[in-house]
């Protein structure tokens, strides 16, 4: 019963942190864009504009929920949920700290330490594109349909390179568990140092998988109005946006976990104070993980407001002619490199 209660508490805490983070990512998006463009951004609703996400949430709740004539009403309502739910499920296997002692219980700071953790994330994350495809098709709108088809093609093109980029990491660790990958980096150099090309390929594919600039062709306002969510309004539109920002947070957490040491902070964790105080060490690890994720989220925003969008033929060419051959060559190199350790 205690284990069940601890698991429920961990799930609730993660959902609360993620949804709060998403709300304030919308504010950070506008603040960062304003900083880059030499503007102020939201600064009227609350001190420094900190209550702006609450005002936006109220606006979404109060707006009319309109379904266009000719749309498939059931699928039109289902699509935003299909886009949002997989993004939240992936956090179940991402470790955000070591072990926290609570009232005599050793609480592991992960919801489910699956032996197939990385495969679980790829399997669940792949389902998110179904929400986009269903939303585009069910809207009975040509712009929305084109946007959903672009998202499907983009996912197929870049998920292959993303999977191939992770295989060398799995080969080095010998496990699919994300906790083992983090533990390996705690005792060895981070994989960004030992496998820089794998990291670069994964980061580029993550940008494409989250449909963020310079890969936001499924939305592409100049030619597709708003892409797959052209016909969405009110809370349905908000759920699509929620799914996009949660995907950004998931991608950032995965980049940190796979290539930047996860929750580990080199040398600081070995200080006598943290070695003698397990609770403070666990809190340090959580703070380290959140700080690393925040830095990558800032990079997502920085790239959006700095780089132009690719043309669609450039997007497909990069995925199949550049990313895929590089990922295969990288895999072959590390495969041959690993042979030297065999007896």
N, C-alpha and C positions, 0 to 999 in steps of 0.2 A: 504493500500500500504506500509506503514511504517513497519507493522508487517511482511509482506511478505519479504521485503528487509532485515529486521533483521534476519529472519529465514534463508534466502539464505546466508547471511554473516556467521552465525553460522555454517552452513553446510560446507562452503568453509574453514573456519578456522579449523574445526575438521578434514576434509580430509587432509589439509596441515600438521597439527600437526601429525596425524597418519602416513602418508606416510613418512614424515621426520623421525619420530621415528623409523619406520621400517627400513629405510635406515641405520640409525646409530645403530640399534640393531644388524645388521650384523657385524658392526665393533666391537660393545661391545662383541658379541659372541666370536670373535677371540681374543680380548684383555683379556677377562676374562679367556678363556681357556689357553692363554699364561701365564697369571699370576699364575694360578693354577699349570701349568706344568713347571714353572720357565723358561719361554721364554719371548721374547719381543713382539711378534705379529706384525701386520702391522705398519711400522714406516718409510716408504720411500715416500709414495704418500701424499705430503703435510705435514705440521707440525704435529708431533705425529700420522701420518697416517690418519688425519681427512678427507682427500679427497679420501680415499680408496673406500667408497660407490659410489662415482661418477664414479671412474674407473670401478668398478664392473658393474654399470648400462650401461656404454658404451660398455663393453664387451658383455653383454646380447643382446644389440641392434644390435651389429655387427656380432654376431655368426649366423651361418646358421640355419634357421628354418626348421628342417627335420621332415617329417612325414613318419613313417616306411611303407613298402609295406604291404598290407593286412589290414591296420588299417582303421577304419571308420573315414574318414577325417572330416566330419561335427562334430561328437561327440568328436573327438580328439581335435578339436579347441575350442569346447564349454566348455569342462571340466574345464580348468583353470579358466574361468570366473565364473562357478558355485561354485568353491571353494573360490574365492576371494570376490565376491559380498556380500554373507550373512555376512561375517566377518565385512565388513564395515557398513552394515545396523544396526547392533546392537547398535552402538554408538548413535543412534537417541534418545534412552530413558535413557541413563546413565547421571545423573546429575554430572557436574564437578565443580559446584559452586552454590552460592545462587543467589542473584540479584545484577546486576551491573547497576548503573545509567549512562545513556549515552544521553546527550543532552535532558534532560527532560523525557526520556523514561526509564522505569524500565525493563531492559532486563534480563529475567531468563536464567541462564546458563545451559540450556538443550534444545535440539531441539524439542522434542515432549514428554510432560509429560503425557503419556498414563495411563489410569486407570488399564490397564492389562500389565504394563511394564515388569514384570518378566516373564510372559507367552509369551510376544512378543519375548523376548530374547531367551527363550528356543525353541520357534517355528522356529525362523530364524536361530539360530545356528545349529539346527538339519539338515538344508538343506545343510550345507557345505559338509557333507559326500557324498552327491549325486555327487558332482564334483569329489571326489576321486574314487567313484565306477564307474562312467562313464569313467573317465580317464584310470583306470586300465583295464576295459573291452574293450574299443575302441582301445587300443594300440596293440591288437593281440599279446600279450606277456604273457607267463605263470607267470613270476615273478611279472609283474604289476597286473595281475588278482588276484594272491594270496594276494598281498599287499592290494588291494582294498577290498577284502573279509574280511581280518583281520580288516581293519578300520571299516567296517560296523558292524562286531560282537563286536568290542571294544566299538563303540558308543552305541549300544543297551545295553551292559552290564553295562556301567558306567553312562549313562544318567539317568537311573532309580534311582540309589543311589544319584546322584546329585540333582534330583528333590525332593526326599524325605528329603534330608538334608536341603533344603530351606523352606519346609513347616512349621517347628517350628518357623522360623523367621516371616513368614507371619501370623501365629497364634498369636504371641506376638504383632505384629504391627496392625493387622486387616485390612491390605491393600496390594494390589499387586503393588502399585506405588512405584518406587524406591526412589522418593523424600520423601515419607512418611517414608520409612525405614531409610533413612539418618537422617530425622528430629527426629525420635524416638531415634536414637543413640546420637543425639546432646543433648537431655535432659536426657538420661539414659546411663548406662554403655554400651560399645560396645558389640555386640553380640559374639565376640570372647571370652569375659569374662563370659557372662551368658550362652552361648551355645558352649563350646569348641569342643564337639564331632561333632556338625553340621559343624563347621568351618573346622575341620580336614577332615571329609568326603568330603566336597565340594572341598577342595584344592586337595586332591588325585584324585577325579574324574575330576577336571579341568586339571590336568597333563595328565590324560588318554585321555580326549576329545581333547586336542591339539596335541596328538601324539608325546609328548616329552618324552625323557628319564626320568625314566626307562620304559616308556610305548610306545616306538617308534617301535613297532612290524610291523606296516604297511610299514616301510622303511627297517629296519633290514638289513643293508648292508652285513653282513657275509653270509646270506642265500638267500636274495632276490635282491641283487645288489643295487637297490635304491627303490624297491617297486613300488608303483603305478605311480611314475614319471620316471621310468627307460627309457622310450622311448621319453621323452620330452627334448627339448633344447631351446635355445634362450629365447625370452620373454614369451613363454608358461611356461617354467620351472620357470622363474622369478615370474610369477603370482602365481604358486603353493607356492613358498617360501614366497611371499608376503602374501598370505592367511594364512600360518602357523604363521608368525610373528604377523599379525594382530589378529589372534585368541589368541595368547599369551597375547597381550595387552588387548584384551577384557576380557579374564579370570582374568588378574590382576586387571582390573578396577572393575569387578564384585565382586571379593574377597574383595577389599577395600570398595566397596559400601555396601555390605551385612553384613560384619563382622568387619570392622575396621573403622567405623564411617564416611565413605565417605570423603567429603571435610572438615569435622569438625576437628579442632585442639583444644582440651580441654584447658580451662582456658585462653589461649591467646586471643581467640575471645571476651572474656568478659572484656578485658582491655579498659579503657575509650577512648583511641585514636581510636581503631577500632569501638567502639560503636558509636562514633561521626562522623566517616568517612566511609560511606557505600562503596565507591569505593575501598578504601584500604582494607576493610574487604573482598570484593569479590575477589580482587587480591590475598589476603592471602589464601582464600579458594581454588582458582585454583592452587596456588603453592603447597598447602598442598596435594591436590588430586594427582597432578603430581608426587610429591615426594614419596607418598605412592605407587603409581603404579610403579615407577622406582625401589623401593626396592623389590617389588614382581617380577619384570622382572629380576632383578639381581639374585633372588632366583631360577628362572627358569634356568638361565644359570649355576649357581653354581651346581644345582642338575644334570644337563646334564653332566658336566665334573667331577662328583664325584661318581655317582652311576652306577653300571652295569645294563644291560638290563635284564628284566624278561624273562624266557622262556614263550612260548605261553600258556602252560597249567597252569603255575603259574599266568599269567595275567587273564585268565578266572576264575580260582579258587578264586583269590582275589576279583574279581568283584561280583561273585554270592554267594560264601560261606562265605565271610567276610564282604564286604561292604554292601551288601543288607540286611543281618540280623541285622547288627549294625544300619543301617539307619532306619529300621522298629522299632527296640527297642528304638532308640532315639526319633522317632516320637511318639511312645506309651507313653514314659516317660513324654514328654512335653505336650502331650494331657491330661494325667491324672493330671499333675501339673497345667494346666490351669483351671481344674474343681474347684479348691479351690477358685477361684475368682468369681464363679457363685453364685447367690443368693440362 
